[in-house]
Amino acid sequence: MTFIELQRQVIDLVEKKANKEAFTLMEEAKEKFPQKRDRLGHWIASLYVLEGKHQEALAELQDVIEHGLWWNPEILSADPDLSTLKPYAEFKTILLECQRMYETEKESAHALYTTLGNQEAETVLFPLHWKGSNIEEFSKQWADPGITNHYFMGFPQSSQLFSYQCYSWDDPTIAINDVRTTYQSFSQQHHLAEKVPIITGASQGGNIAAQMSLRADVEEFHYFIAIVPAFDLALLKETLTKQLDPFVKGFIMTGDQDPFYETVLEAVQLFEAYQIPCQLIVKEGMGHVFPADFPVVLEEAVQYVTEQDTKKD
């Protein structure tokens, strides 16, 4: 069982009010996913609060910290499920400890990348993780042989620490610098000058991927593939009014149940207004996740954005 499958099972059990089974499943998962104790502890604490067991919830959060894991304090303080814990001195102490650990870790955070796939492939993908993820976790979603056999991939990790072993692209200027710096290292180390690069990304990473492809001053990428993108429409409009990359071409895959679906539709209208070739695929009933047939859709996306090159040859 993957951690994503576990999460779906827990949600299903809680919706069925099978709390005892949900608790058991999450406790057992601590041994299998020790580096996910922060998320498991958060879920368990939230379920305890739902049952009115505040001391048990506080003890669960404290146990996570004692195991060396922590949260961005904003994650806990902004969670409505934990709002009834705010008056407790123990909760305030937990937030202070999280803040201390967050600041300490943030000082040493830096951009880096890892690779996956077929180094002989002509097409190179550079996928940007979602907010709250990392390259180890994110690259697993691209590990299907249908992808790794056909593409060579470099996975950049943002220097912007979000929470425990989780990173974001919150500051676009820093994000673009991180992506360009890591791609330059990736390209030089693996001699990619003659290959076709495509920048891709999920959610917040999809937004940055599109922004970079649209900009004429970012010469590394012309093509983008965005998976359930969380577009920043204000930034997108600003980018479109400046000098555009004349070779930009995009592909978007999303679901009609994705929370950013309406924003995606607005972005597609903007692309049309500026005559930017961009294909949209909408999966019925899909939320903020990768498509179940991702390798197939990815192949379609790659063929679409690189079609111009094929015609030139």
N, C-alpha and C positions, 0 to 999 in steps of 0.2 A: 504494500500500500504506500502510495506517495503521500506527502504532506497535504497536497491539494485535495486528494481523495479523502483523507482524514477530515479535513475541514468541512467538506461537503457532508460527510456522515454525521459530524457533530451538529451542524446546522439542522439537518434532517431530524435528528433525535430531539433536539430542543424544540423544534416546531411541533413535534408529536408529543411534547411534554414528557418525554422519556428521560428525565434529568439524571436519574440514577445510572442509566446505561451510558449517558454522555459523560458523566464524571469518570466512570470506569474506563471508558475508551481513552479519555484524555490523560488519565493517570498512567495507563499502560504506555501511551505514546511518549511520555517523558524519557523512557529508557531507549526507545528507538530513535527519537529526534531530540537529543540532548541540547543541540544548538537552537532549538525552537522553544525552549522552556519559557522564554519571555512571552511568546504568543499564546502558548498553552496556559501559562499562569494567568494571563490577562483574561482569557476565555473562562477559565475556572472561577476566577474572582468575580467576574460579571454574573456567572450563573449562581454563585453563592449569594450575591447581592439580590438577585431576583427572588431567591428563597428567603430573604431577610436575615441571612447569616453573615453579619458584618465582620465579626471577629475572624471567622474562617476566611473571609475574603481578604482581609488585611494580612493574615498569616500566610496566605498563598502568595501575595505580592512580595512579602518580605522573604519568602523562601526562594523566589527567583533571584533576588539581589544577593542572597547568601551563596547562591551557585555561581555568582560572578556575572550574571546577565542583568540587563537594565532596559529602560525605555527612555525615549525622548519624553521628558516630563509633560509636555503638551499633550501627548497621546493619552495619558491617564487623566490629566486635569480637564481635558475637553470631552472626555467620554461620558455621555449622559447616563450610561448604565452604572457608572461608578460615582455619580454625583452625591449619593447619600453617604459616601465615605469621607467627603471633604471636611466635615467638622472634627473628625478624629485626628488626634495628635500624631498617631502612628502613620496616617496617610500623608500628613505634611512632612514627616521625617523621610518617608519613602521618596516623595517628590524632590526633597533637597538632595538626597543621596543620588538620585537619578540625574539631577542637574550637574552634580559634581563629576559623575562618571562621564556624562555626555560632553562636558567641556574638556575633560582630560583627553578623551578619545578624539575629539574634533581637532585638536592641535596636531595630531600625527596623521590625519586622514589625507590621502593623496590619490591622484588618478592613476589607474593601472589597467592592464588588459590581459586577457587570456585567449587562447585559440582553440578551434575545434574544426574538424572536417577534413576534406580532401585538399591537400596543398597543391595538387596538380590541376584543380578545377580552374576554369577560365573566369568564372564569376565569383567575386568576393563580396560577402555580406558583412556589414558592421552593425550589429544589433545593439540598441541602447535599452537598458533595463527599465522596468517601471519604477515609479517612486516607491521607496520602501523595500527595495530588493538589492541583490548583489550579483556579481557575475557567476558565482558558483551555482546559485539557485536558478538564475535566469537562463543560463546556458543549457540546463537540463531540458528545457522546453523546446530546444532546437536539436536535441540529440537523436532524433529519429533517423534511422539509416537512409530514409528517403530524402533527408536533408543533408546529412553529413557526407554521403557518397557523391553528392552533386555540387556542393559548395564548400569554399574555404571561408571560415568565419573568424572574426576578431571581436571579442566582447569587451568594450571599455567599461570601466567602473568609475563612477563620478567621484570627485574629491569632496563632494558636499555630504557630510554625514547627516543622516536623518534620525536614526535610532540604532539600537544594537545590531551591528552587521547589516545595516540597511542604509541605502544612499538615495539621494534625490538629484534632480536637475533643476532645483528651484530658481537659482540665479542663472538666467539664460547666457549672460556674458561668460561666467565661469564655465558653464556647461559646454559652450561652443569651444572655448579654449581647451578644456579637457579632452573633448572629442578629437579636435584637430591634432593635439599633441600626441595622444595615444595612437591615432591612425597613422601619423607620420612615422612613429617608431615601428608600428606593425608593418607598414608598407616597406620601409627600408630593410627591416630584418628579414622579411620573406620575399623581397624583390617582386613587388606587385605592380610595378609601373606599367606593364603591358596587359594587365588584367582589367576586367570591368567591375568597378566598385559600386555597390548599392548600399546606402545607409538605410537602416530599418530601425524600428523601435516600437515598444508597446506603451500605451497610455501616455504618461508624461514624456517618455523616451520617443514615442511616435511624434509628438509635437515638436521636439527639438530636431528630429530627423527631417521633418518637412521644412522647418524654418531654415535649416542649413542648406538644403537643396535649392531653396528658392533664392538664396542670396548669391548675387554675382561675385561677391568678394570672397566666397568660400569655393575655392576651385577644386577641392578634393571630390565633391559629390554633385552629381546632376540628377540622380534618380533616388526616389525614396519609396519605401513601403511602410505604411503606418498601420499598426494592429491596435484595434480599439483605442484610437488616439484621444487624448485629453487636450484638444486644441485650446490655445490661448488666443481667442479671436482678436483681442486688441493688438497683441503683438503680431499676429498674422497680418492684420490690415496694415500695420506700420511697415512690415517687411514688403508687402505687395506694392506699396506706394514708392518704394525705393528702386534702385536698379536691380532688375530681375535677371536671373540666369536664363538665357534664351534656350538652353537645352534641358531645362527641368521637366521632369515627367514623374507622375506619382501614382500610387495604388493604395487604396484604403480598404481594409476589411474590418467590419464592425458588426454589432448585433442590434436588433431593434429594442432589446431590453437593456442595453448598455446605458448607464446614467449620462454619458456624454453623447448620446445618439443625436439629439437635436443640434448640438454644437457642431457635430460632424457634418450634418446636412447644410448648416450655414457656411461652413468652411468650403464645402464642395461648390456652393453657389458662388463664393468668392473666386475660386479657381476658374470656374466657367466664365465669370465676368472678365477675368484677366487672361482668358484663352490659354490656360495652363492645362495640358492633357493630364487627366487624372481619372482613373476608373475606381468606382465604388462598388463593393460587394457587401450586401447586408444579409446576415444570417438570421432567419426568423427564430425568435425565442432565445437567442444568445445574449448573455449579459457581458460583464467586463472580464472576459476570459479569452483564451486562444480558441480558434475554431477547432472542432473535433477532427476535421479533415485538414489540419493546418499544412502538412507537407504538400497536399494537392493544391490548395489555394496559394501557397507560397510559390509553387512552380508556375502557376498562372500569372501571378504578380510579376515574377522575374521576367517571364516572356513578354508581358505587356510593356514594362518600362524599358526593356532593352530592344524592343522591336525596331526602333529607328536604326540602331547599330547593325542589326541583321540585314536590313534593307540596303545599307551602304556597302556591305561586303560583297 
